[in-house]
Amino acid sequence: MIILRPLESELEATFLYCYLRSALFQSQVTKLSSGSAQPQLPIRDFRNIEIPLPPLPEQRRIAHILGTLDDKIENNRKTAKTLEAMAQAIFKSWFVDFDPVRAKMAGESRESICKRLKITPEILDLFPDRLVDSELGEIPEGWEVGTIIDIATISSGKRPENRLERPSEDAHIPLWGGNGPIGFVTEPLIYESCILTGRVGTLGTFFRINTPCWPSDNTLIIRAIKNAYYEYVFFNISQIDMTLLNRGSTQPLLTQSDLSSQPIVIPSSDIIGSFHDVSYTLLQYANFFSLNYSYVVIARDTLLPKLISGEIRVPEAKYCVEAAMSGEV
């Protein structure tokens, strides 16, 4: 472990923190590191790492800009997670724990069930009052056991011919990889709502996409067979442990057939439709904050090395920051 204490007359601490996160610093560390099994960087070599030193006022302005983007990223991330968790709690109550069914079986009054579970009498009437055995354990009477392919289609993404790191007037369609946005292209590959997850490299991360996009060739594209099934599909696949489906040896790999064949419980279309009605607004707001989060990350990661190296100055960066803060990146 190395402890760094900046000389206050020369180096702003927050600027140093930003530099240590930059590709400029990481590239020097890689060059100076020794050891194959576990790379090491001796203190004597660490002292040779160069750091750009703009005037202190400029350092503070750079740190402020990047810190503002960090705050925006964290706030959007927390808000999106909270909204998604609310919808997920409803999914778990209805389709995993079968709370409405169990409440009926226990003889709880109609009024009490609706109040406790925060559902309408009309929704409660859609649930049976009995559980039956199945290959997945006990499930509500009348429900079926199926697979993901019964409620969704799955296909692979495609490599674009060209891509840009930042959006332009012509290239403003998000290009998605298995771990999030990785650039921008001129036209969409997918126009309708879909769910994306990593096919190669990154497994177990899911993205709800409701705007035209281009999924790259290291993603799987999941589309509900009906619009009202979208949220039900998302929460079913997001609870699958993708590490158990990994077929890769040198790097993780998820196949269409393995994901398609995962067993699930399938309730009536009316119940799935009711879940869509109550979860749609929550997830739409979560999508907004999540997408904005991803764009701000791109803005920050694009600006970071350029500001640190002096390739662009603070006034030039302000437009990108303002666009990111307003969700127009």
Phi and psi restraints in degrees (value plus and minus 20) as a CYANA .aco file:
   2 ILE   PHI    -138.6   -98.6
   2 ILE   PSI     110.3   150.3
   3 ILE   PHI    -122.5   -82.5
   3 ILE   PSI     104.5   144.5
   4 LEU   PHI    -126.8   -86.8
   4 LEU   PSI     108.7   148.7
   5 ARG   PHI    -143.5  -103.5
   5 ARG   PSI      85.6   125.6
   6 PRO   PHI     -86.8   -46.8
   6 PRO   PSI     124.6   164.6
   7 LEU   PHI     -95.0   -55.0
   7 LEU   PSI      90.4   130.4
   8 GLU   PHI     -79.6   -39.6
   8 GLU   PSI     -47.2    -7.2
   9 SER   PHI     -95.4   -55.4
   9 SER   PSI     -33.3     6.7
  10 GLU   PHI    -141.1  -101.1
  10 GLU   PSI     -49.8    -9.8
  11 LEU   PHI    -159.1  -119.1
  11 LEU   PSI     104.3   144.3
  12 GLU   PHI     -98.0   -58.0
  12 GLU   PSI     112.2   152.2
  13 ALA   PHI     -79.6   -39.6
  13 ALA   PSI     -62.2   -22.2
  14 THR   PHI     -88.7   -48.7
  14 THR   PSI     -51.4   -11.4
  15 PHE   PHI     -86.6   -46.6
  15 PHE   PSI     -61.4   -21.4
  16 LEU   PHI     -80.4   -40.4
  16 LEU   PSI     -62.8   -22.8
  17 TYR   PHI     -79.1   -39.1
  17 TYR   PSI     -64.0   -24.0
  18 CYS   PHI     -82.5   -42.5
  18 CYS   PSI     -61.5   -21.5
  19 TYR   PHI     -83.7   -43.7
  19 TYR   PSI     -60.6   -20.6
  20 LEU   PHI     -85.3   -45.3
  20 LEU   PSI     -37.9     2.1
  21 ARG   PHI    -113.3   -73.3
  21 ARG   PSI     -25.6    14.4
  22 SER   PHI    -106.1   -66.1
  22 SER   PSI     140.5   180.5
  23 ALA   PHI     -86.9   -46.9
  23 ALA   PSI     -46.6    -6.6
  24 LEU   PHI     -81.1   -41.1
  24 LEU   PSI     -65.7   -25.7
  25 PHE   PHI     -88.4   -48.4
  25 PHE   PSI     -65.4   -25.4
  26 GLN   PHI     -81.6   -41.6
  26 GLN   PSI     -56.9   -16.9
  27 SER   PHI     -86.4   -46.4
  27 SER   PSI     -57.4   -17.4
  28 GLN   PHI     -88.9   -48.9
  28 GLN   PSI     -59.6   -19.6
  29 VAL   PHI     -81.0   -41.0
  29 VAL   PSI     -62.8   -22.8
  30 THR   PHI     -81.6   -41.6
  30 THR   PSI     -62.5   -22.5
  31 LYS   PHI     -87.3   -47.3
  31 LYS   PSI     -54.6   -14.6
  32 LEU   PHI    -110.5   -70.5
  32 LEU   PSI     -32.4     7.6
  33 SER   PHI     -92.4   -52.4
  33 SER   PSI     128.6   168.6
  34 SER   PHI    -148.1  -108.1
  34 SER   PSI     138.2   178.2
  35 GLY   PHI      80.1   120.1
  35 GLY   PSI     115.0   155.0
  36 SER   PHI    -115.2   -75.2
  36 SER   PSI     -66.8   -26.8
  37 ALA   PHI     -87.3   -47.3
  37 ALA   PSI     -65.2   -25.2
  38 GLN   PHI    -161.7  -121.7
  38 GLN   PSI      78.5   118.5
  39 PRO   PHI     -75.1   -35.1
  39 PRO   PSI     119.9   159.9
  40 GLN   PHI    -149.1  -109.1
  40 GLN   PSI     132.6   172.6
  41 LEU   PHI    -149.7  -109.7
  41 LEU   PSI      78.9   118.9
  42 PRO   PHI     -81.9   -41.9
  42 PRO   PSI     132.7   172.7
  43 ILE   PHI     -79.4   -39.4
  43 ILE   PSI     -56.7   -16.7
  44 ARG   PHI     -81.0   -41.0
  44 ARG   PSI     -54.4   -14.4
  45 ASP   PHI    -100.5   -60.5
  45 ASP   PSI     -53.2   -13.2
  46 PHE   PHI     -79.7   -39.7
  46 PHE   PSI     -53.4   -13.4
  47 ARG   PHI     -84.9   -44.9
  47 ARG   PSI     -38.7     1.3
  48 ASN   PHI    -107.9   -67.9
  48 ASN   PSI     -24.2    15.8
  49 ILE   PHI     -89.0   -49.0
  49 ILE   PSI     110.4   150.4
  50 GLU   PHI    -109.8   -69.8
  50 GLU   PSI     125.5   165.5
  51 ILE   PHI    -154.0  -114.0
  51 ILE   PSI     110.1   150.1
  52 PRO   PHI     -82.8   -42.8
  52 PRO   PSI     121.1   161.1
  53 LEU   PHI    -149.5  -109.5
  53 LEU   PSI      58.1    98.1
  54 PRO   PHI     -87.6   -47.6
  54 PRO   PSI     147.6   187.6
  55 PRO   PHI     -75.0   -35.0
  55 PRO   PSI     130.4   170.4
  56 LEU   PHI     -73.2   -33.2
  56 LEU   PSI     -63.7   -23.7
  57 PRO   PHI     -78.7   -38.7
  57 PRO   PSI     -57.9   -17.9
  58 GLU   PHI     -88.5   -48.5
  58 GLU   PSI     -59.4   -19.4
  59 GLN   PHI     -78.5   -38.5
  59 GLN   PSI     -63.2   -23.2
  60 ARG   PHI     -86.3   -46.3
  60 ARG   PSI     -58.9   -18.9
  61 ARG   PHI     -86.3   -46.3
  61 ARG   PSI     -61.4   -21.4
  62 ILE   PHI     -82.7   -42.7
  62 ILE   PSI     -66.0   -26.0
  63 ALA   PHI     -82.9   -42.9
  63 ALA   PSI     -56.8   -16.8
  64 HIS   PHI     -85.6   -45.6
  64 HIS   PSI     -64.5   -24.5
  65 ILE   PHI     -81.0   -41.0
  65 ILE   PSI     -69.5   -29.5
  66 LEU   PHI     -88.0   -48.0
  66 LEU   PSI     -54.4   -14.4
  67 GLY   PHI     -86.7   -46.7
  67 GLY   PSI     -57.2   -17.2
  68 THR   PHI     -81.8   -41.8
  68 THR   PSI     -61.9   -21.9
  69 LEU   PHI     -87.2   -47.2
  69 LEU   PSI     -59.1   -19.1
  70 ASP   PHI     -80.1   -40.1
  70 ASP   PSI     -63.1   -23.1
  71 ASP   PHI     -83.1   -43.1
  71 ASP   PSI     -62.0   -22.0
  72 LYS   PHI     -82.5   -42.5
  72 LYS   PSI     -62.8   -22.8
  73 ILE   PHI     -80.9   -40.9
  73 ILE   PSI     -67.4   -27.4
  74 GLU   PHI     -86.4   -46.4
  74 GLU   PSI     -61.9   -21.9
  75 ASN   PHI     -84.0   -44.0
  75 ASN   PSI     -63.5   -23.5
  76 ASN   PHI     -85.2   -45.2
  76 ASN   PSI     -59.7   -19.7
  77 ARG   PHI     -82.3   -42.3
  77 ARG   PSI     -66.0   -26.0
  78 LYS   PHI     -84.8   -44.8
  78 LYS   PSI     -62.7   -22.7
  79 THR   PHI     -84.5   -44.5
  79 THR   PSI     -64.6   -24.6
  80 ALA   PHI     -81.8   -41.8
  80 ALA   PSI     -62.2   -22.2
  81 LYS   PHI     -85.0   -45.0
  81 LYS   PSI     -59.1   -19.1
  82 THR   PHI     -84.2   -44.2
  82 THR   PSI     -66.4   -26.4
  83 LEU   PHI     -84.5   -44.5
  83 LEU   PSI     -62.1   -22.1
  84 GLU   PHI     -85.7   -45.7
  84 GLU   PSI     -57.5   -17.5
  85 ALA   PHI     -83.9   -43.9
  85 ALA   PSI     -54.2   -14.2
  86 MET   PHI     -84.9   -44.9
  86 MET   PSI     -64.4   -24.4
  87 ALA   PHI     -87.6   -47.6
  87 ALA   PSI     -57.5   -17.5
  88 GLN   PHI     -86.0   -46.0
  88 GLN   PSI     -54.6   -14.6
  89 ALA   PHI     -84.4   -44.4
  89 ALA   PSI     -57.8   -17.8
  90 ILE   PHI     -86.0   -46.0
  90 ILE   PSI     -64.6   -24.6
  91 PHE   PHI     -77.0   -37.0
  91 PHE   PSI     -67.6   -27.6
  92 LYS   PHI     -82.9   -42.9
  92 LYS   PSI     -61.4   -21.4
  93 SER   PHI     -83.4   -43.4
  93 SER   PSI     -63.8   -23.8
  94 TRP   PHI    -100.1   -60.1
  94 TRP   PSI     -64.2   -24.2
  95 PHE   PHI    -132.7   -92.7
  95 PHE   PSI     -25.3    14.7
  96 VAL   PHI    -135.8   -95.8
  96 VAL   PSI     -73.2   -33.2
  97 ASP   PHI    -107.5   -67.5
  97 ASP   PSI     -36.4     3.6
  98 PHE   PHI      34.7    74.7
  98 PHE   PSI      24.4    64.4
  99 ASP   PHI     -76.9   -36.9
  99 ASP   PSI     -65.0   -25.0
 100 PRO   PHI     -80.9   -40.9
 100 PRO   PSI     -58.7   -18.7
 101 VAL   PHI     -87.0   -47.0
 101 VAL   PSI     -67.1   -27.1
 102 ARG   PHI     -84.6   -44.6
 102 ARG   PSI     -55.2   -15.2
 103 ALA   PHI     -85.2   -45.2
 103 ALA   PSI     -60.8   -20.8
 104 LYS   PHI     -83.8   -43.8
 104 LYS   PSI     -62.7   -22.7
 105 MET   PHI     -83.1   -43.1
 105 MET   PSI     -51.7   -11.7
 106 ALA   PHI    -100.1   -60.1
 106 ALA   PSI     -25.0    15.0
 107 GLY   PHI      61.8   101.8
 107 GLY   PSI      -4.1    35.9
 108 GLU   PHI     -87.0   -47.0
 108 GLU   PSI     124.3   164.3
 109 SER   PHI     -87.2   -47.2
 109 SER   PSI     132.9   172.9
 110 ARG   PHI     -76.3   -36.3
 110 ARG   PSI     -66.9   -26.9
 111 GLU   PHI     -83.0   -43.0
 111 GLU   PSI     -61.1   -21.1
 112 SER   PHI     -85.9   -45.9
 112 SER   PSI     -62.4   -22.4
 113 ILE   PHI     -81.3   -41.3
 113 ILE   PSI     -67.9   -27.9
 114 CYS   PHI     -81.7   -41.7
 114 CYS   PSI     -60.3   -20.3
 115 LYS   PHI     -89.4   -49.4
 115 LYS   PSI     -64.3   -24.3
 116 ARG   PHI     -89.9   -49.9
 116 ARG   PSI     -62.2   -22.2
 117 LEU   PHI    -112.4   -72.4
 117 LEU   PSI     -23.0    17.0
 118 LYS   PHI      36.3    76.3
 118 LYS   PSI      30.9    70.9
 119 ILE   PHI    -147.7  -107.7
 119 ILE   PSI     140.0   180.0
 120 THR   PHI    -103.1   -63.1
 120 THR   PSI     139.4   179.4
 121 PRO   PHI     -78.8   -38.8
 121 PRO   PSI     -54.9   -14.9
 122 GLU   PHI     -83.7   -43.7
 122 GLU   PSI     -60.7   -20.7
 123 ILE   PHI     -88.8   -48.8
 123 ILE   PSI     -61.6   -21.6
 124 LEU   PHI     -78.6   -38.6
 124 LEU   PSI     -57.8   -17.8
 125 ASP   PHI     -84.2   -44.2
 125 ASP   PSI     -40.3    -0.3
 126 LEU   PHI     -95.4   -55.4
 126 LEU   PSI     -39.2     0.8
 127 PHE   PHI    -110.4   -70.4
 127 PHE   PSI     118.9   158.9
 128 PRO   PHI     -92.9   -52.9
 128 PRO   PSI     157.1   197.1
 129 ASP   PHI    -137.8   -97.8
 129 ASP   PSI       6.7    46.7
 130 ARG   PHI    -171.9  -131.9
 130 ARG   PSI     124.2   164.2
 131 LEU   PHI    -127.1   -87.1
 131 LEU   PSI     125.1   165.1
 132 VAL   PHI    -148.7  -108.7
 132 VAL   PSI     139.1   179.1
 133 ASP   PHI     -95.2   -55.2
 133 ASP   PSI     127.9   167.9
 134 SER   PHI    -172.3  -132.3
 134 SER   PSI     155.7   195.7
 135 GLU   PHI     -86.6   -46.6
 135 GLU   PSI     -34.2     5.8
 136 LEU   PHI    -121.4   -81.4
 136 LEU   PSI      -8.9    31.1
 137 GLY   PHI      78.5   118.5
 137 GLY   PSI    -182.3  -142.3
 138 GLU   PHI     -91.6   -51.6
 138 GLU   PSI     113.8   153.8
 139 ILE   PHI    -155.7  -115.7
 139 ILE   PSI     139.6   179.6
 140 PRO   PHI     -79.8   -39.8
 140 PRO   PSI     122.8   162.8
 141 GLU   PHI     -79.2   -39.2
 141 GLU   PSI     113.8   153.8
 142 GLY   PHI      72.9   112.9
 142 GLY   PSI     -35.4     4.6
 143 TRP   PHI    -103.2   -63.2
 143 TRP   PSI     140.0   180.0
 144 GLU   PHI    -139.5   -99.5
 144 GLU   PSI     142.1   182.1
 145 VAL   PHI    -123.6   -83.6
 145 VAL   PSI     106.4   146.4
 146 GLY   PHI    -159.9  -119.9
 146 GLY   PSI    -175.9  -135.9
 147 THR   PHI    -151.3  -111.3
 147 THR   PSI     149.7   189.7
 148 ILE   PHI     -74.9   -34.9
 148 ILE   PSI     -57.3   -17.3
 149 ILE   PHI     -85.7   -45.7
 149 ILE   PSI     -36.0     4.0
 150 ASP   PHI     -93.9   -53.9
 150 ASP   PSI     -39.4     0.6
 151 ILE   PHI    -144.0  -104.0
 151 ILE   PSI     -21.4    18.6
 152 ALA   PHI    -174.3  -134.3
 152 ALA   PSI     138.7   178.7
 153 THR   PHI    -128.0   -88.0
 153 THR   PSI     130.1   170.1
 154 ILE   PHI    -152.0  -112.0
 154 ILE   PSI     111.4   151.4
 155 SER   PHI    -163.0  -123.0
 155 SER   PSI     150.6   190.6
 156 SER   PHI    -117.3   -77.3
 156 SER   PSI     132.9   172.9
 157 GLY   PHI     -94.9   -54.9
 157 GLY   PSI    -192.2  -152.2
 158 LYS   PHI    -161.8  -121.8
 158 LYS   PSI     124.0   164.0
 159 ARG   PHI     -95.7   -55.7
 159 ARG   PSI     107.5   147.5
 160 PRO   PHI     -97.2   -57.2
 160 PRO   PSI     136.4   176.4
 161 GLU   PHI     -88.9   -48.9
 161 GLU   PSI     -58.5   -18.5
 162 ASN   PHI    -161.8  -121.8
 162 ASN   PSI     137.2   177.2
 163 ARG   PHI    -172.1  -132.1
 163 ARG   PSI     135.6   175.6
 164 LEU   PHI    -138.5   -98.5
 164 LEU   PSI     129.7   169.7
 165 GLU   PHI     -92.8   -52.8
 165 GLU   PSI     -54.3   -14.3
 166 ARG   PHI    -141.6  -101.6
 166 ARG   PSI     132.4   172.4
 167 PRO   PHI     -89.2   -49.2
 167 PRO   PSI     130.1   170.1
 168 SER   PHI    -152.7  -112.7
 168 SER   PSI    -199.6  -159.6
 169 GLU   PHI     -81.5   -41.5
 169 GLU   PSI     -55.6   -15.6
 170 ASP   PHI    -111.0   -71.0
 170 ASP   PSI     -55.2   -15.2
 171 ALA   PHI    -132.8   -92.8
 171 ALA   PSI      72.0   112.0
 172 HIS   PHI    -149.4  -109.4
 172 HIS   PSI     -12.4    27.6
 173 ILE   PHI    -105.6   -65.6
 173 ILE   PSI     105.3   145.3
 174 PRO   PHI     -83.5   -43.5
 174 PRO   PSI     114.1   154.1
 175 LEU   PHI    -120.4   -80.4
 175 LEU   PSI     102.2   142.2
 176 TRP   PHI    -126.7   -86.7
 176 TRP   PSI     115.3   155.3
 177 GLY   PHI    -126.3   -86.3
 177 GLY   PSI    -194.5  -154.5
 178 GLY   PHI     -89.7   -49.7
 178 GLY   PSI     -32.7     7.3
 179 ASN   PHI    -139.7   -99.7
 179 ASN   PSI      -7.0    33.0
 180 GLY   PHI     108.4   148.4
 180 GLY   PSI    -191.7  -151.7
 181 PRO   PHI     -83.4   -43.4
 181 PRO   PSI     118.7   158.7
 182 ILE   PHI    -147.3  -107.3
 182 ILE   PSI     -11.4    28.6
 183 GLY   PHI     136.2   176.2
 183 GLY   PSI    -181.0  -141.0
 184 PHE   PHI    -160.9  -120.9
 184 PHE   PSI     127.8   167.8
 185 VAL   PHI    -151.1  -111.1
 185 VAL   PSI     153.6   193.6
 186 THR   PHI    -104.4   -64.4
 186 THR   PSI     -44.4    -4.4
 187 GLU   PHI    -165.5  -125.5
 187 GLU   PSI     134.8   174.8
 188 PRO   PHI     -98.8   -58.8
 188 PRO   PSI     133.5   173.5
 189 LEU   PHI    -115.0   -75.0
 189 LEU   PSI     -53.0   -13.0
 190 ILE   PHI    -144.4  -104.4
 190 ILE   PSI     111.9   151.9
 191 TYR   PHI    -124.0   -84.0
 191 TYR   PSI     -51.3   -11.3
 192 GLU   PHI    -111.3   -71.3
 192 GLU   PSI     150.6   190.6
 193 SER   PHI     -81.7   -41.7
 193 SER   PSI     120.5   160.5
 194 CYS   PHI    -172.3  -132.3
 194 CYS   PSI     153.3   193.3
 195 ILE   PHI    -142.1  -102.1
 195 ILE   PSI     112.4   152.4
 196 LEU   PHI    -134.3   -94.3
 196 LEU   PSI     123.2   163.2
 197 THR   PHI    -165.7  -125.7
 197 THR   PSI     138.3   178.3
 198 GLY   PHI     -89.1   -49.1
 198 GLY   PSI     118.9   158.9
 199 ARG   PHI    -121.7   -81.7
 199 ARG   PSI     -57.7   -17.7
 200 VAL   PHI    -152.1  -112.1
 200 VAL   PSI     114.4   154.4
 201 GLY   PHI      71.3   111.3
 201 GLY   PSI     -89.4   -49.4
 202 THR   PHI    -125.8   -85.8
 202 THR   PSI     100.8   140.8
 203 LEU   PHI    -140.5  -100.5
 203 LEU   PSI     126.7   166.7
 204 GLY   PHI      73.8   113.8
 204 GLY   PSI     -17.9    22.1
 205 THR   PHI    -126.5   -86.5
 205 THR   PSI     112.8   152.8
 206 PHE   PHI    -143.1  -103.1
 206 PHE   PSI     121.0   161.0
 207 PHE   PHI    -146.9  -106.9
 207 PHE   PSI     109.1   149.1
 208 ARG   PHI    -110.1   -70.1
 208 ARG   PSI     100.0   140.0
 209 ILE   PHI    -136.6   -96.6
 209 ILE   PSI     104.4   144.4
 210 ASN   PHI    -142.2  -102.2
 210 ASN   PSI      -5.5    34.5
 211 THR   PHI    -149.1  -109.1
 211 THR   PSI     138.1   178.1
 212 PRO   PHI     -73.5   -33.5
 212 PRO   PSI     118.6   158.6
 213 CYS   PHI    -173.1  -133.1
 213 CYS   PSI     152.9   192.9
 214 TRP   PHI    -145.9  -105.9
 214 TRP   PSI      83.6   123.6
 215 PRO   PHI     -96.1   -56.1
 215 PRO   PSI     110.8   150.8
 216 SER   PHI     -94.2   -54.2
 216 SER   PSI     154.6   194.6
 217 ASP   PHI     -94.1   -54.1
 217 ASP   PSI     -24.7    15.3
 218 ASN   PHI    -120.8   -80.8
 218 ASN   PSI       1.7    41.7
 219 THR   PHI    -141.9  -101.9
 219 THR   PSI     139.7   179.7
 220 LEU   PHI    -128.8   -88.8
 220 LEU   PSI     118.4   158.4
 221 ILE   PHI    -124.8   -84.8
 221 ILE   PSI     100.6   140.6
 222 ILE   PHI    -133.6   -93.6
 222 ILE   PSI     103.1   143.1
 223 ARG   PHI    -145.8  -105.8
 223 ARG   PSI     108.4   148.4
 224 ALA   PHI     -86.1   -46.1
 224 ALA   PSI     125.0   165.0
 225 ILE   PHI     -91.7   -51.7
 225 ILE   PSI     -40.0     0.0
 226 LYS   PHI    -154.7  -114.7
 226 LYS   PSI     126.4   166.4
 227 ASN   PHI     -75.6   -35.6
 227 ASN   PSI     -58.9   -18.9
 228 ALA   PHI     -90.8   -50.8
 228 ALA   PSI     -30.9     9.1
 229 TYR   PHI    -110.7   -70.7
 229 TYR   PSI     -26.3    13.7
 230 TYR   PHI     -73.3   -33.3
 230 TYR   PSI     -73.0   -33.0
 231 GLU   PHI     -87.3   -47.3
 231 GLU   PSI     -56.8   -16.8
 232 TYR   PHI     -85.3   -45.3
 232 TYR   PSI     -59.9   -19.9
 233 VAL   PHI     -82.7   -42.7
 233 VAL   PSI     -67.2   -27.2
 234 PHE   PHI     -77.4   -37.4
 234 PHE   PSI     -69.9   -29.9
 235 PHE   PHI     -92.3   -52.3
 235 PHE   PSI     -46.7    -6.7
 236 ASN   PHI     -86.9   -46.9
 236 ASN   PSI     -67.2   -27.2
 237 ILE   PHI     -94.3   -54.3
 237 ILE   PSI     -49.3    -9.3
 238 SER   PHI     -92.2   -52.2
 238 SER   PSI     -35.3     4.7
 239 GLN   PHI    -115.4   -75.4
 239 GLN   PSI     -18.2    21.8
 240 ILE   PHI    -101.3   -61.3
 240 ILE   PSI     113.8   153.8
 241 ASP   PHI    -100.2   -60.2
 241 ASP   PSI      78.8   118.8
 242 MET   PHI     -88.1   -48.1
 242 MET   PSI     -41.2    -1.2
 243 THR   PHI     -84.2   -44.2
 243 THR   PSI     -46.1    -6.1
 244 LEU   PHI     -95.2   -55.2
 244 LEU   PSI     -36.2     3.8
 245 LEU   PHI    -119.8   -79.8
 245 LEU   PSI     -18.6    21.4
 246 ASN   PHI     -85.2   -45.2
 246 ASN   PSI     103.6   143.6
 247 ARG   PHI    -128.1   -88.1
 247 ARG   PSI     -20.5    19.5
 248 GLY   PHI    -101.1   -61.1
 248 GLY   PSI     130.9   170.9
 249 SER   PHI    -124.7   -84.7
 249 SER   PSI     -73.6   -33.6
 250 THR   PHI    -103.2   -63.2
 250 THR   PSI     -50.8   -10.8
 251 GLN   PHI    -168.2  -128.2
 251 GLN   PSI     133.7   173.7
 252 PRO   PHI     -77.1   -37.1
 252 PRO   PSI     123.1   163.1
 253 LEU   PHI    -163.8  -123.8
 253 LEU   PSI     110.6   150.6
 254 LEU   PHI    -140.8  -100.8
 254 LEU   PSI     106.4   146.4
 255 THR   PHI    -116.9   -76.9
 255 THR   PSI     135.7   175.7
 256 GLN   PHI     -79.6   -39.6
 256 GLN   PSI     -63.9   -23.9
 257 SER   PHI     -85.9   -45.9
 257 SER   PSI     -58.8   -18.8
 258 ASP   PHI     -85.3   -45.3
 258 ASP   PSI     -62.8   -22.8
 259 LEU   PHI     -89.8   -49.8
 259 LEU   PSI     -60.5   -20.5
 260 SER   PHI     -81.5   -41.5
 260 SER   PSI     -52.0   -12.0
 261 SER   PHI    -110.4   -70.4
 261 SER   PSI     -14.7    25.3
 262 GLN   PHI     -87.8   -47.8
 262 GLN   PSI     110.1   150.1
 263 PRO   PHI     -93.4   -53.4
 263 PRO   PSI     122.9   162.9
 264 ILE   PHI    -163.9  -123.9
 264 ILE   PSI     145.4   185.4
 265 VAL   PHI    -113.0   -73.0
 265 VAL   PSI     114.1   154.1
 266 ILE   PHI    -138.3   -98.3
 266 ILE   PSI      89.1   129.1
 267 PRO   PHI    -102.5   -62.5
 267 PRO   PSI    -191.5  -151.5
 268 SER   PHI     -90.2   -50.2
 268 SER   PSI     136.0   176.0
 269 SER   PHI     -80.3   -40.3
 269 SER   PSI     -52.7   -12.7
 270 ASP   PHI     -84.2   -44.2
 270 ASP   PSI     -60.4   -20.4
 271 ILE   PHI     -90.4   -50.4
 271 ILE   PSI     -61.4   -21.4
 272 ILE   PHI     -81.4   -41.4
 272 ILE   PSI     -60.9   -20.9
 273 GLY   PHI     -83.4   -43.4
 273 GLY   PSI     -58.3   -18.3
 274 SER   PHI     -86.6   -46.6
 274 SER   PSI     -57.8   -17.8
 275 PHE   PHI     -84.2   -44.2
 275 PHE   PSI     -59.5   -19.5
 276 HIS   PHI     -78.7   -38.7
 276 HIS   PSI     -64.2   -24.2
 277 ASP   PHI     -81.7   -41.7
 277 ASP   PSI     -60.7   -20.7
 278 VAL   PHI    -105.7   -65.7
 278 VAL   PSI     -42.6    -2.6
 279 SER   PHI    -120.3   -80.3
 279 SER   PSI     -37.1     2.9
 280 TYR   PHI     -77.7   -37.7
 280 TYR   PSI     -71.6   -31.6
 281 THR   PHI     -83.2   -43.2
 281 THR   PSI     -61.7   -21.7
 282 LEU   PHI     -78.6   -38.6
 282 LEU   PSI     -65.4   -25.4
 283 LEU   PHI     -95.7   -55.7
 283 LEU   PSI     -48.6    -8.6
 284 GLN   PHI     -83.2   -43.2
 284 GLN   PSI     -65.0   -25.0
 285 TYR   PHI     -85.4   -45.4
 285 TYR   PSI     -59.8   -19.8
 286 ALA   PHI     -82.6   -42.6
 286 ALA   PSI     -59.3   -19.3
 287 ASN   PHI     -80.4   -40.4
 287 ASN   PSI     -63.3   -23.3
 288 PHE   PHI     -79.4   -39.4
 288 PHE   PSI     -69.4   -29.4
 289 PHE   PHI     -89.4   -49.4
 289 PHE   PSI     -54.5   -14.5
 290 SER   PHI     -89.3   -49.3
 290 SER   PSI     -62.8   -22.8
 291 LEU   PHI     -86.6   -46.6
 291 LEU   PSI     -62.5   -22.5
 292 ASN   PHI     -83.1   -43.1
 292 ASN   PSI     -58.4   -18.4
 293 TYR   PHI     -76.9   -36.9
 293 TYR   PSI     -66.9   -26.9
 294 SER   PHI     -84.1   -44.1
 294 SER   PSI     -60.4   -20.4
 295 TYR   PHI     -86.8   -46.8
 295 TYR   PSI     -58.9   -18.9
 296 VAL   PHI     -87.7   -47.7
 296 VAL   PSI     -55.6   -15.6
 297 VAL   PHI     -80.1   -40.1
 297 VAL   PSI     -63.8   -23.8
 298 ILE   PHI     -80.8   -40.8
 298 ILE   PSI     -65.0   -25.0
 299 ALA   PHI     -80.6   -40.6
 299 ALA   PSI     -66.5   -26.5
 300 ARG   PHI     -83.1   -43.1
 300 ARG   PSI     -67.2   -27.2
 301 ASP   PHI     -89.3   -49.3
 301 ASP   PSI     -44.3    -4.3
 302 THR   PHI     -97.2   -57.2
 302 THR   PSI     -62.3   -22.3
 303 LEU   PHI     -93.8   -53.8
 303 LEU   PSI     -55.5   -15.5
 304 LEU   PHI     -70.9   -30.9
 304 LEU   PSI     -78.7   -38.7
 305 PRO   PHI     -87.8   -47.8
 305 PRO   PSI     -51.2   -11.2
 306 LYS   PHI     -93.1   -53.1
 306 LYS   PSI     -56.8   -16.8
 307 LEU   PHI     -91.5   -51.5
 307 LEU   PSI     -63.2   -23.2
 308 ILE   PHI     -82.8   -42.8
 308 ILE   PSI     -61.7   -21.7
 309 SER   PHI    -100.3   -60.3
 309 SER   PSI     -34.2     5.8
 310 GLY   PHI      67.3   107.3
 310 GLY   PSI     -12.1    27.9
 311 GLU   PHI     -81.8   -41.8
 311 GLU   PSI     -57.7   -17.7
 312 ILE   PHI    -147.6  -107.6
 312 ILE   PSI     134.8   174.8
 313 ARG   PHI    -120.4   -80.4
 313 ARG   PSI     148.1   188.1
 314 VAL   PHI     -75.8   -35.8
 314 VAL   PSI     -66.1   -26.1
 315 PRO   PHI     -77.5   -37.5
 315 PRO   PSI     -56.3   -16.3
 316 GLU   PHI     -89.9   -49.9
 316 GLU   PSI     -47.5    -7.5
 317 ALA   PHI    -100.6   -60.6
 317 ALA   PSI     -37.2     2.8
 318 LYS   PHI     -83.3   -43.3
 318 LYS   PSI     -56.5   -16.5
 319 TYR   PHI     -81.1   -41.1
 319 TYR   PSI     -65.1   -25.1
 320 CYS   PHI     -84.5   -44.5
 320 CYS   PSI     -58.6   -18.6
 321 VAL   PHI     -86.2   -46.2
 321 VAL   PSI     -65.2   -25.2
 322 GLU   PHI     -82.5   -42.5
 322 GLU   PSI     -60.2   -20.2
 323 ALA   PHI     -84.8   -44.8
 323 ALA   PSI     -61.4   -21.4
 324 ALA   PHI     -85.1   -45.1
 324 ALA   PSI     -60.5   -20.5
 325 MET   PHI     -88.2   -48.2
 325 MET   PSI     -46.3    -6.3
 326 SER   PHI    -116.4   -76.4
 326 SER   PSI     -20.5    19.5
 327 GLY   PHI      60.5   100.5
 327 GLY   PSI       3.0    43.0
 328 GLU   PHI    -131.7   -91.7
 328 GLU   PSI      -2.4    37.6
